[in-house]
């Protein structure tokens, strides 16, 4: 029997028209003008993210962006039955993932909804992981993570062109702080796509800083929900408010 070759790279599982492309230029046969709306993420990045989360049995995890349900199944395997909630904005994808997870015998709660709101019923979580890129850290995720917990999310290229992965530790009273570790390009959260002009502006701003690596950037969320982006150390704020 032929054994399928495993490969790195995401597997696209759903597409949608690119809002930047005029309707008359769309061609569903060739895929022209369409962008990925869901995928099973690059396995190497998935493994790296699971590692960064420092998961252990019994931890309660919230995943944003269920997609196929594959990463949710890995999470459930690592933290145990009934501890994973996953939110998917697309009702059809959520339904498919629910069916796949059930067929695979993985007890994950799949909720259809906008992941920006998190999933209050189920909070507090020990870990929150997003598998779609955010422009800013949603307040709900901080509020629904217990003090000492970690939020891991890929960022849209809004300050670094490579779309860095942020690891943010939640403290008491809504304070949170963390660093960006490495590039991890993900599709954007629904409605959060960065347009070409903004991408170009960000690249030029970053080049003006001397093209610093992702790992030099950090983020502080204050108790008043100010978001401060800094470089090298929390006192060196680049912008925020
Ligand atoms: C890269 S895919 C997720 C991969 C998934 N974790 C897996 O293992 O297959 C990103 C997913 O995020 C979903 N998504 C985008 N915006 C969302 C939002 N606001 N709330 C919840 N899910 C969202 C997309 O529909 C898509 O299925």
py3Dmol code that shows the C-alpha trace and the ligand (Angstrom):
import py3Dmol

protein = """\
ATOM      1  CA  UNK A   1       0.000   0.000   0.000  1.00  0.00           C
ATOM      2  CA  UNK A   2       1.315   3.473  -0.866  1.00  0.00           C
ATOM      3  CA  UNK A   3       2.003   5.538   2.226  1.00  0.00           C
ATOM      4  CA  UNK A   4       1.099   9.212   1.730  1.00  0.00           C
ATOM      5  CA  UNK A   5       4.085  11.537   2.151  1.00  0.00           C
ATOM      6  CA  UNK A   6       3.742  13.928   5.051  1.00  0.00           C
ATOM      7  CA  UNK A   7       4.838  17.462   4.285  1.00  0.00           C
ATOM      8  CA  UNK A   8       5.233  20.776   6.019  1.00  0.00           C
ATOM      9  CA  UNK A   9       2.947  23.611   5.029  1.00  0.00           C
ATOM     10  CA  UNK A  10      -0.717  24.377   5.580  1.00  0.00           C
ATOM     11  CA  UNK A  11      -3.457  22.423   3.787  1.00  0.00           C
ATOM     12  CA  UNK A  12      -6.138  24.782   2.525  1.00  0.00           C
ATOM     13  CA  UNK A  13      -9.612  23.426   3.295  1.00  0.00           C
ATOM     14  CA  UNK A  14     -11.851  26.392   2.369  1.00  0.00           C
ATOM     15  CA  UNK A  15     -11.509  29.484   0.169  1.00  0.00           C
ATOM     16  CA  UNK A  16     -13.406  32.756  -0.208  1.00  0.00           C
ATOM     17  CA  UNK A  17     -13.286  35.664  -2.681  1.00  0.00           C
ATOM     18  CA  UNK A  18     -10.505  38.132  -1.885  1.00  0.00           C
ATOM     19  CA  UNK A  19     -12.378  41.358  -0.987  1.00  0.00           C
ATOM     20  CA  UNK A  20      -9.627  43.350  -2.772  1.00  0.00           C
ATOM     21  CA  UNK A  21     -10.296  41.655  -6.141  1.00  0.00           C
ATOM     22  CA  UNK A  22     -13.133  42.967  -8.382  1.00  0.00           C
ATOM     23  CA  UNK A  23     -15.944  40.405  -8.749  1.00  0.00           C
ATOM     24  CA  UNK A  24     -15.559  40.136 -12.554  1.00  0.00           C
ATOM     25  CA  UNK A  25     -11.935  38.982 -12.148  1.00  0.00           C
ATOM     26  CA  UNK A  26     -12.853  36.061  -9.861  1.00  0.00           C
ATOM     27  CA  UNK A  27     -12.467  32.601 -11.377  1.00  0.00           C
ATOM     28  CA  UNK A  28     -13.467  29.680  -9.169  1.00  0.00           C
ATOM     29  CA  UNK A  29     -12.140  27.116 -11.703  1.00  0.00           C
ATOM     30  CA  UNK A  30      -8.540  28.365 -11.503  1.00  0.00           C
ATOM     31  CA  UNK A  31      -8.863  29.853  -7.992  1.00  0.00           C
ATOM     32  CA  UNK A  32      -7.925  33.307  -9.312  1.00  0.00           C
ATOM     33  CA  UNK A  33      -8.938  36.043  -6.863  1.00  0.00           C
ATOM     34  CA  UNK A  34      -9.687  33.634  -4.017  1.00  0.00           C
ATOM     35  CA  UNK A  35      -7.897  33.505  -0.661  1.00  0.00           C
ATOM     36  CA  UNK A  36      -7.760  30.849   1.979  1.00  0.00           C
ATOM     37  CA  UNK A  37     -10.665  31.001   4.479  1.00  0.00           C
ATOM     38  CA  UNK A  38      -9.624  27.950   6.486  1.00  0.00           C
ATOM     39  CA  UNK A  39      -6.741  25.508   6.549  1.00  0.00           C
ATOM     40  CA  UNK A  40      -5.117  22.863   8.632  1.00  0.00           C
ATOM     41  CA  UNK A  41      -2.059  24.789   9.837  1.00  0.00           C
ATOM     42  CA  UNK A  42       1.550  23.951   9.017  1.00  0.00           C
ATOM     43  CA  UNK A  43       2.329  20.921  11.254  1.00  0.00           C
ATOM     44  CA  UNK A  44       5.701  22.354  12.242  1.00  0.00           C
ATOM     45  CA  UNK A  45       4.090  25.592  13.463  1.00  0.00           C
ATOM     46  CA  UNK A  46       1.301  23.628  15.192  1.00  0.00           C
ATOM     47  CA  UNK A  47       3.875  21.560  17.096  1.00  0.00           C
ATOM     48  CA  UNK A  48       5.879  24.671  17.996  1.00  0.00           C
ATOM     49  CA  UNK A  49       2.762  26.407  19.317  1.00  0.00           C
ATOM     50  CA  UNK A  50       1.759  23.400  21.421  1.00  0.00           C
ATOM     51  CA  UNK A  51       5.272  23.389  22.838  1.00  0.00           C
ATOM     52  CA  UNK A  52       5.177  27.121  23.655  1.00  0.00           C
ATOM     53  CA  UNK A  53       1.893  26.626  25.529  1.00  0.00           C
ATOM     54  CA  UNK A  54       3.553  24.330  28.073  1.00  0.00           C
ATOM     55  CA  UNK A  55       0.442  22.161  28.319  1.00  0.00           C
ATOM     56  CA  UNK A  56      -0.184  19.590  31.006  1.00  0.00           C
ATOM     57  CA  UNK A  57      -3.007  17.213  31.969  1.00  0.00           C
ATOM     58  CA  UNK A  58      -6.035  18.959  33.442  1.00  0.00           C
ATOM     59  CA  UNK A  59      -5.355  22.412  31.975  1.00  0.00           C
ATOM     60  CA  UNK A  60      -8.390  24.162  30.559  1.00  0.00           C
ATOM     61  CA  UNK A  61      -7.755  25.438  27.040  1.00  0.00           C
ATOM     62  CA  UNK A  62      -9.636  27.783  24.743  1.00  0.00           C
ATOM     63  CA  UNK A  63      -8.784  27.557  21.053  1.00  0.00           C
ATOM     64  CA  UNK A  64      -9.887  30.251  18.613  1.00  0.00           C
ATOM     65  CA  UNK A  65     -10.318  29.006  15.034  1.00  0.00           C
ATOM     66  CA  UNK A  66     -11.376  25.352  15.063  1.00  0.00           C
ATOM     67  CA  UNK A  67     -10.952  24.841  11.307  1.00  0.00           C
ATOM     68  CA  UNK A  68     -10.663  21.098  10.693  1.00  0.00           C
ATOM     69  CA  UNK A  69     -10.519  20.320  14.430  1.00  0.00           C
ATOM     70  CA  UNK A  70      -7.097  18.693  14.072  1.00  0.00           C
ATOM     71  CA  UNK A  71      -5.256  21.058  16.421  1.00  0.00           C
ATOM     72  CA  UNK A  72      -8.161  20.812  18.883  1.00  0.00           C
ATOM     73  CA  UNK A  73      -7.711  17.031  18.852  1.00  0.00           C
ATOM     74  CA  UNK A  74      -4.014  17.429  19.659  1.00  0.00           C
ATOM     75  CA  UNK A  75      -4.893  19.827  22.488  1.00  0.00           C
ATOM     76  CA  UNK A  76      -7.432  17.346  23.886  1.00  0.00           C
ATOM     77  CA  UNK A  77      -4.838  14.590  23.737  1.00  0.00           C
ATOM     78  CA  UNK A  78      -2.423  16.715  25.779  1.00  0.00           C
ATOM     79  CA  UNK A  79      -4.754  18.153  28.439  1.00  0.00           C
ATOM     80  CA  UNK A  80      -7.343  15.411  28.718  1.00  0.00           C
ATOM     81  CA  UNK A  81     -10.997  14.794  28.134  1.00  0.00           C
ATOM     82  CA  UNK A  82     -13.434  17.656  28.394  1.00  0.00           C
ATOM     83  CA  UNK A  83     -10.850  20.403  28.912  1.00  0.00           C
ATOM     84  CA  UNK A  84     -10.824  21.965  25.447  1.00  0.00           C
ATOM     85  CA  UNK A  85     -13.286  24.519  24.076  1.00  0.00           C
ATOM     86  CA  UNK A  86     -12.804  25.628  20.476  1.00  0.00           C
ATOM     87  CA  UNK A  87     -14.594  28.533  18.781  1.00  0.00           C
ATOM     88  CA  UNK A  88     -15.144  28.688  15.003  1.00  0.00           C
ATOM     89  CA  UNK A  89     -16.856  31.591  13.260  1.00  0.00           C
ATOM     90  CA  UNK A  90     -17.963  29.556  10.226  1.00  0.00           C
ATOM     91  CA  UNK A  91     -20.973  27.408  11.145  1.00  0.00           C
ATOM     92  CA  UNK A  92     -20.314  24.823   8.391  1.00  0.00           C
ATOM     93  CA  UNK A  93     -16.680  24.354   9.400  1.00  0.00           C
ATOM     94  CA  UNK A  94     -17.714  24.091  13.056  1.00  0.00           C
ATOM     95  CA  UNK A  95     -20.232  21.397  12.192  1.00  0.00           C
ATOM     96  CA  UNK A  96     -17.661  19.400  10.191  1.00  0.00           C
ATOM     97  CA  UNK A  97     -15.079  19.703  12.970  1.00  0.00           C
ATOM     98  CA  UNK A  98     -17.638  18.552  15.558  1.00  0.00           C
ATOM     99  CA  UNK A  99     -18.389  15.471  13.462  1.00  0.00           C
ATOM    100  CA  UNK A 100     -14.684  14.698  12.853  1.00  0.00           C
ATOM    101  CA  UNK A 101     -13.781  15.092  16.517  1.00  0.00           C
ATOM    102  CA  UNK A 102     -16.656  12.870  17.565  1.00  0.00           C
ATOM    103  CA  UNK A 103     -15.715  10.235  14.978  1.00  0.00           C
ATOM    104  CA  UNK A 104     -12.118  10.334  16.249  1.00  0.00           C
ATOM    105  CA  UNK A 105     -13.304   9.934  19.844  1.00  0.00           C
ATOM    106  CA  UNK A 106     -11.918  13.352  20.899  1.00  0.00           C
ATOM    107  CA  UNK A 107     -14.023  15.100  23.512  1.00  0.00           C
ATOM    108  CA  UNK A 108     -13.807  18.764  22.431  1.00  0.00           C
ATOM    109  CA  UNK A 109     -16.548  21.330  22.826  1.00  0.00           C
ATOM    110  CA  UNK A 110     -16.877  23.182  19.509  1.00  0.00           C
ATOM    111  CA  UNK A 111     -18.755  26.467  19.740  1.00  0.00           C
ATOM    112  CA  UNK A 112     -19.928  28.452  16.698  1.00  0.00           C
ATOM    113  CA  UNK A 113     -19.275  32.148  17.205  1.00  0.00           C
ATOM    114  CA  UNK A 114     -16.907  35.070  16.905  1.00  0.00           C
ATOM    115  CA  UNK A 115     -13.712  34.101  18.716  1.00  0.00           C
ATOM    116  CA  UNK A 116     -12.963  37.756  19.470  1.00  0.00           C
ATOM    117  CA  UNK A 117     -15.509  37.322  22.272  1.00  0.00           C
ATOM    118  CA  UNK A 118     -13.728  34.220  23.581  1.00  0.00           C
ATOM    119  CA  UNK A 119     -16.138  31.843  25.272  1.00  0.00           C
ATOM    120  CA  UNK A 120     -17.146  33.229  28.679  1.00  0.00           C
ATOM    121  CA  UNK A 121     -19.059  30.142  29.622  1.00  0.00           C
ATOM    122  CA  UNK A 122     -16.101  27.867  30.310  1.00  0.00           C
ATOM    123  CA  UNK A 123     -13.740  30.568  31.662  1.00  0.00           C
ATOM    124  CA  UNK A 124     -11.323  30.931  33.308  1.00  0.00           C
ATOM    125  CA  UNK A 125      -8.874  29.167  31.013  1.00  0.00           C
ATOM    126  CA  UNK A 126      -5.283  28.234  31.737  1.00  0.00           C
ATOM    127  CA  UNK A 127      -4.335  28.707  28.100  1.00  0.00           C
ATOM    128  CA  UNK A 128      -5.808  30.534  25.121  1.00  0.00           C
ATOM    129  CA  UNK A 129      -4.475  29.737  21.654  1.00  0.00           C
ATOM    130  CA  UNK A 130      -5.509  31.500  18.473  1.00  0.00           C
ATOM    131  CA  UNK A 131      -4.961  29.861  15.099  1.00  0.00           C
ATOM    132  CA  UNK A 132      -5.916  32.948  13.094  1.00  0.00           C
ATOM    133  CA  UNK A 133      -3.976  36.224  13.238  1.00  0.00           C
ATOM    134  CA  UNK A 134      -5.155  39.138  15.366  1.00  0.00           C
ATOM    135  CA  UNK A 135      -4.508  42.832  14.842  1.00  0.00           C
ATOM    136  CA  UNK A 136      -4.703  43.417  18.616  1.00  0.00           C
ATOM    137  CA  UNK A 137      -5.223  41.257  21.672  1.00  0.00           C
ATOM    138  CA  UNK A 138      -8.980  40.993  22.331  1.00  0.00           C
ATOM    139  CA  UNK A 139      -9.929  42.147  25.811  1.00  0.00           C
ATOM    140  CA  UNK A 140     -12.155  39.066  26.300  1.00  0.00           C
ATOM    141  CA  UNK A 141      -9.174  36.708  26.036  1.00  0.00           C
ATOM    142  CA  UNK A 142      -7.319  38.512  28.814  1.00  0.00           C
ATOM    143  CA  UNK A 143     -10.457  38.651  30.971  1.00  0.00           C
ATOM    144  CA  UNK A 144     -11.132  34.914  30.448  1.00  0.00           C
ATOM    145  CA  UNK A 145      -7.594  33.739  31.257  1.00  0.00           C
ATOM    146  CA  UNK A 146      -6.814  33.050  34.883  1.00  0.00           C
ATOM    147  CA  UNK A 147      -3.890  34.959  36.465  1.00  0.00           C
ATOM    148  CA  UNK A 148      -0.763  32.954  35.643  1.00  0.00           C
ATOM    149  CA  UNK A 149      -2.263  31.715  32.402  1.00  0.00           C
ATOM    150  CA  UNK A 150      -0.863  32.202  28.897  1.00  0.00           C
ATOM    151  CA  UNK A 151      -2.310  33.524  25.658  1.00  0.00           C
ATOM    152  CA  UNK A 152      -0.589  32.510  22.424  1.00  0.00           C
ATOM    153  CA  UNK A 153      -1.569  34.180  19.180  1.00  0.00           C
ATOM    154  CA  UNK A 154      -0.169  34.952  15.742  1.00  0.00           C
ATOM    155  CA  UNK A 155      -0.289  38.681  14.991  1.00  0.00           C
ATOM    156  CA  UNK A 156      -1.302  40.199  11.682  1.00  0.00           C
ATOM    157  CA  UNK A 157       1.551  42.173  10.093  1.00  0.00           C
ATOM    158  CA  UNK A 158       0.533  45.414  11.817  1.00  0.00           C
ATOM    159  CA  UNK A 159       3.974  46.232  13.259  1.00  0.00           C
ATOM    160  CA  UNK A 160       6.273  43.519  11.838  1.00  0.00           C
ATOM    161  CA  UNK A 161       5.893  42.299   8.231  1.00  0.00           C
ATOM    162  CA  UNK A 162       6.421  38.617   9.141  1.00  0.00           C
ATOM    163  CA  UNK A 163       3.308  38.212  11.311  1.00  0.00           C
ATOM    164  CA  UNK A 164       4.947  37.340  14.623  1.00  0.00           C
ATOM    165  CA  UNK A 165       3.744  34.898  17.238  1.00  0.00           C
ATOM    166  CA  UNK A 166       3.032  36.534  20.614  1.00  0.00           C
ATOM    167  CA  UNK A 167       3.233  34.745  23.993  1.00  0.00           C
ATOM    168  CA  UNK A 168       1.465  36.819  26.629  1.00  0.00           C
ATOM    169  CA  UNK A 169       1.320  35.978  30.340  1.00  0.00           C
ATOM    170  CA  UNK A 170      -1.774  37.175  32.188  1.00  0.00           C
ATOM    171  CA  UNK A 171      -1.326  38.731  35.610  1.00  0.00           C
ATOM    172  CA  UNK A 172      -3.831  40.015  38.130  1.00  0.00           C
ATOM    173  CA  UNK A 173      -6.453  42.720  37.431  1.00  0.00           C
ATOM    174  CA  UNK A 174      -6.355  42.517  33.624  1.00  0.00           C
ATOM    175  CA  UNK A 175      -2.614  43.225  33.338  1.00  0.00           C
ATOM    176  CA  UNK A 176      -0.816  41.107  30.739  1.00  0.00           C
ATOM    177  CA  UNK A 177       2.653  41.160  29.251  1.00  0.00           C
ATOM    178  CA  UNK A 178       4.660  39.176  26.774  1.00  0.00           C
ATOM    179  CA  UNK A 179       7.043  38.987  23.889  1.00  0.00           C
ATOM    180  CA  UNK A 180       6.930  38.054  20.259  1.00  0.00           C
ATOM    181  CA  UNK A 181       9.022  35.013  19.529  1.00  0.00           C
ATOM    182  CA  UNK A 182       9.270  34.257  15.826  1.00  0.00           C
ATOM    183  CA  UNK A 183       7.424  34.623  12.522  1.00  0.00           C
ATOM    184  CA  UNK A 184       4.272  32.529  12.164  1.00  0.00           C
ATOM    185  CA  UNK A 185       2.242  33.631   9.160  1.00  0.00           C
ATOM    186  CA  UNK A 186      -1.452  32.770   9.654  1.00  0.00           C
ATOM    187  CA  UNK A 187      -4.617  33.765   7.865  1.00  0.00           C
ATOM    188  CA  UNK A 188      -6.275  36.736   9.562  1.00  0.00           C
ATOM    189  CA  UNK A 189      -9.217  36.566  11.913  1.00  0.00           C
ATOM    190  CA  UNK A 190     -12.363  37.276   9.937  1.00  0.00           C
ATOM    191  CA  UNK A 191     -12.586  41.003   9.118  1.00  0.00           C
ATOM    192  CA  UNK A 192      -9.015  41.715  10.260  1.00  0.00           C
ATOM    193  CA  UNK A 193      -7.153  41.407   6.954  1.00  0.00           C
ATOM    194  CA  UNK A 194      -4.292  43.872   6.383  1.00  0.00           C
ATOM    195  CA  UNK A 195      -4.618  45.621   3.019  1.00  0.00           C
ATOM    196  CA  UNK A 196      -1.685  46.144   0.616  1.00  0.00           C
ATOM    197  CA  UNK A 197      -1.193  49.844   1.456  1.00  0.00           C
ATOM    198  CA  UNK A 198      -1.180  49.173   5.202  1.00  0.00           C
ATOM    199  CA  UNK A 199       1.256  46.279   4.689  1.00  0.00           C
ATOM    200  CA  UNK A 200       3.555  48.579   2.734  1.00  0.00           C
ATOM    201  CA  UNK A 201       3.331  51.316   5.399  1.00  0.00           C
ATOM    202  CA  UNK A 202       4.182  48.776   8.125  1.00  0.00           C
ATOM    203  CA  UNK A 203       7.152  47.470   6.140  1.00  0.00           C
ATOM    204  CA  UNK A 204       8.520  50.982   5.667  1.00  0.00           C
ATOM    205  CA  UNK A 205       8.034  51.821   9.364  1.00  0.00           C
ATOM    206  CA  UNK A 206       9.821  48.603  10.350  1.00  0.00           C
ATOM    207  CA  UNK A 207      12.642  49.256   7.872  1.00  0.00           C
ATOM    208  CA  UNK A 208      13.004  52.729   9.400  1.00  0.00           C
ATOM    209  CA  UNK A 209      13.627  51.021  12.755  1.00  0.00           C
ATOM    210  CA  UNK A 210      16.490  49.020  11.191  1.00  0.00           C
ATOM    211  CA  UNK A 211      14.463  45.838  10.470  1.00  0.00           C
ATOM    212  CA  UNK A 212      14.472  44.473  14.042  1.00  0.00           C
ATOM    213  CA  UNK A 213      13.742  40.770  14.582  1.00  0.00           C
ATOM    214  CA  UNK A 214      10.291  39.786  15.912  1.00  0.00           C
ATOM    215  CA  UNK A 215      11.895  38.719  19.173  1.00  0.00           C
ATOM    216  CA  UNK A 216      12.836  42.312  20.033  1.00  0.00           C
ATOM    217  CA  UNK A 217       9.180  43.360  20.282  1.00  0.00           C
ATOM    218  CA  UNK A 218       6.936  43.003  23.306  1.00  0.00           C
ATOM    219  CA  UNK A 219       3.453  43.960  24.440  1.00  0.00           C
ATOM    220  CA  UNK A 220       2.005  45.183  27.712  1.00  0.00           C
ATOM    221  CA  UNK A 221      -1.739  45.347  28.331  1.00  0.00           C
ATOM    222  CA  UNK A 222      -2.428  47.575  31.324  1.00  0.00           C
ATOM    223  CA  UNK A 223      -5.211  47.142  33.869  1.00  0.00           C
ATOM    224  CA  UNK A 224      -6.943  50.050  32.036  1.00  0.00           C
ATOM    225  CA  UNK A 225      -6.745  48.027  28.775  1.00  0.00           C
ATOM    226  CA  UNK A 226      -4.090  50.215  27.173  1.00  0.00           C
ATOM    227  CA  UNK A 227      -2.003  48.228  24.685  1.00  0.00           C
ATOM    228  CA  UNK A 228       1.662  49.272  24.619  1.00  0.00           C
ATOM    229  CA  UNK A 229       4.000  47.883  21.977  1.00  0.00           C
ATOM    230  CA  UNK A 230       7.643  48.110  23.041  1.00  0.00           C
ATOM    231  CA  UNK A 231      11.076  47.115  21.847  1.00  0.00           C
ATOM    232  CA  UNK A 232      13.690  45.249  23.929  1.00  0.00           C
ATOM    233  CA  UNK A 233      12.225  46.258  27.319  1.00  0.00           C
ATOM    234  CA  UNK A 234       8.801  47.328  28.573  1.00  0.00           C
ATOM    235  CA  UNK A 235       9.944  50.935  29.190  1.00  0.00           C
ATOM    236  CA  UNK A 236      10.801  51.513  25.507  1.00  0.00           C
ATOM    237  CA  UNK A 237       7.296  52.028  24.156  1.00  0.00           C
ATOM    238  CA  UNK A 238       6.978  52.442  20.370  1.00  0.00           C
ATOM    239  CA  UNK A 239       3.284  53.142  20.331  1.00  0.00           C
ATOM    240  CA  UNK A 240       0.100  52.374  22.168  1.00  0.00           C
ATOM    241  CA  UNK A 241      -2.770  53.707  24.130  1.00  0.00           C
TER     242      UNK A 241
END
"""
ligand_1 = """\
27
LIG
C -5.740 28.408 10.087
S -7.421 27.984 10.289
C -7.434 27.056 11.791
C -6.740 25.759 11.813
C -7.301 24.814 12.841
N -6.892 25.136 14.184
C -7.051 23.372 12.469
O -6.448 22.636 13.247
O -7.495 22.970 11.397
C -8.162 29.484 10.943
C -9.622 29.329 11.302
O -10.014 30.468 12.037
C -11.361 30.714 11.738
N -11.676 32.085 12.148
C -11.385 33.249 11.508
N -11.869 34.292 12.192
C -12.469 33.793 13.299
C -13.164 34.385 14.384
N -13.352 35.705 14.462
N -13.651 33.556 15.350
C -13.495 32.205 15.267
N -12.862 31.600 14.244
C -12.349 32.381 13.278
C -11.444 30.461 10.246
O -12.771 30.255 9.824
C -10.546 29.238 10.115
O -11.292 28.057 10.187
"""
view = py3Dmol.view(width=600, height=400)
view.addModel(protein, "pdb")
view.setStyle({"model": 0}, {"cartoon": {"style": "trace"}})
view.addModel(ligand_1, "xyz")
view.setStyle({"model": 1}, {"stick": {}})
view.zoomTo()
view.show()
